[in-house]
């Protein structure tokens, strides 16, 4: 029963993808809008890092948990998240 509820929650989450420039012009992709625990978010981040072949971490900014991925992954993340069960229409890409 909990698995079914988790899948329904995935479809309703409004995720945001954005890019920031860090020190020395390095780009970092920020993925936010998850309404889940830090341990589950770390599992998602681990799966994304392995698939994309990049580094990253889970951080808390203004009481919101965010996945940070090294590099510009704006174009690749929507289809990966859709494959994980998230609704593609609820994913917003910011520049």
N, C-alpha and C positions, 0 to 999 in steps of 0.2 A: 504494500500500500504506500509506503514511504517513497519507493522508487517512482511510482506513478505521480505522486505529488511533486517530486523533484523535477520530473520531466515537464509538468505543467508550469512550474515556476520558471524553468529555463525559457519557455516560449514567451513569457510575459515580461522578462527583464529587458529594460532599455539600456543597451550597452553603448558606450562612447569610446571612440578611438581618436586619439590626437597625437600630435608630434611636437616635441620641444627640442630645442638645441641646447646642448650642455657645453661644458668646457671644451675649448679647441674645436668648436663647430660640430661636435658629434651629435647625431640624432638619436633620440630615445622615443619609442612608441609607448604611449600610455593607454591602458585599457581599463575603463572604470564602469561602474553601474551594476556590479554584482551585489546581490543581496544575500551572500552566503558567508559562512564562517571562514576564518583565516586559514585553517587547515585544509579545507576543501579548495580554497582559492590557490593555495600553494600547489596542490595536486594539478589543477588546471594549468598553472604557470609552468610547472615541470613538463607537462605534456606539450605545451606550446613551444617551450625552449628546445626540447628534443626534436620536434618536428621542423622547426625553423632553423635549427643549428645556430642559436645565438645565446647570449647570456641574458640574465634578467633577475628580477626580484619582486617580492610583494612588499609594498610600503603602505603606510597609513598617512593620508593627507587630509586635514580637516575632518577627522573621524570617518573617513571613507577609505576603504581598502582599494588599492590600485595595483595592477600588474604593470611593471616597467620592463620593456624588452629593448635590448640594444639594437639599434638600427631602425630603418624606416620600413615597417611592415604593414602600412595602411592597406595596400592592395591585396595582401595575402590573408590577413586575419579574418575578414568576413566569411570567406568560404570555409576556413578551418573551424570557425565558431558555428557555422551552419551545420557542418558535419558532426559537431558535438551535440547538436540538438537545439541550438539557440535560433530564434526567429530572425531571419536576414532583414526583414522589414523594420525591426526594432534596433538595428545597429546603425549608429550615426557616426560618420567620419568627419572630423573637424580638421581644418588645416592650420 
